[in-house]
Amino acid sequence: MKTVNGNEIIQLFESWSPKKYACMPNDPIGLAIGTLNKPVSKVLVTLDVTHEVVEEAIAQGCELIIAHHPPIFMKLSNLRTDNPQGALYEKCLKNDIAVYAAHTNLDVAPGGVNDLLADALQLENRQILDYSYEEKMMKLAVFVPVAESNRMREALAKAGAGQIGNYEACSYTVVGEGRFRALEGANPTVGEVGELHVESEEKIEVVFPQSIKNKVLKAMLNAHSYEEPAYDLFVMDLSTNEQGLGRIGKLKEPMTLQDFAEFVKIQLNVPALRVVGPLDRTVQKIAVVGGDGNKYIKTAKFAGADVFVTGDIGFHMAQDAEVNGLSIVDPGHHVEKVMIKGVAEKMTALCADKKIPVTFIQSTIHTEPFKFI
């Protein structure tokens, strides 16, 4: 059977949930413990990394853990193994288990934590609640001999340039004349050293996201026959790949806040939750943010939400929301556990598509610290 390196698995994961999506300053994402440069056949997916979760990984024969909550959140001043947290890291290292954390980048990623929560709440016509990431668009204009224009367009399209919405290989061409005189030491493809040469050329223009600039330029240079290609490169006042935290959408049918709260309990599988607002109020437009959403209360209200579903709401924040007519349903922070099934299924599909033989195991350890009495 093919041996898979841990780096291959994480490269595939980051093609879906890249680190650049992280929206918290100094978010401790990425490899936290161990090494990815080793064979990996089994991966445990979990919300939190606890002693029980690591024991589960050992029992299942996993070489890698993918977690949502980073196991090392604050910088360490020491690494002592005679305290519970240090002993946890020691257990991972002694059993050669690497731990990789995907935190706010997984919150933001399409199909990540917030989309999974919106799926569970059956929100329709959903949009991003708070935009936090975008890529600037660029335009390349390159001048090529007419005979080479098709080859150049194909090379640029293969590199990803010319993708506009649901259309690919988009380009614009203008035919004209290029003039140049090759100096001593030059090795011109056309024309002679010391003589002014006129060449029938096409100007090919393509747009692309800034993140693939180097790839596009490399493809252009490789496809060009000139020793010194002439081209222009512009940063455009346009953006693409806009991403962000939280989702807002509508329920298929309006319901009372009381009924909606009961619906949330069932859909997110929680034993209890907190509710702010009149229980007989009719609601339909719902905003949701996984984890601690205190800082997004005003954003949810401004977006026109009837109810904001999020965790860890503080007392005074709840009062402010109530005064401003925004209802809140707080099912706790731990509802982010939806990522366990979501990540395992997504990565299983991605690996199957690439024929990477890795098994993703969903953790069954309950890591909710709160007990409801």
Disulfide bonds with the S-S distance in Angstrom:
none
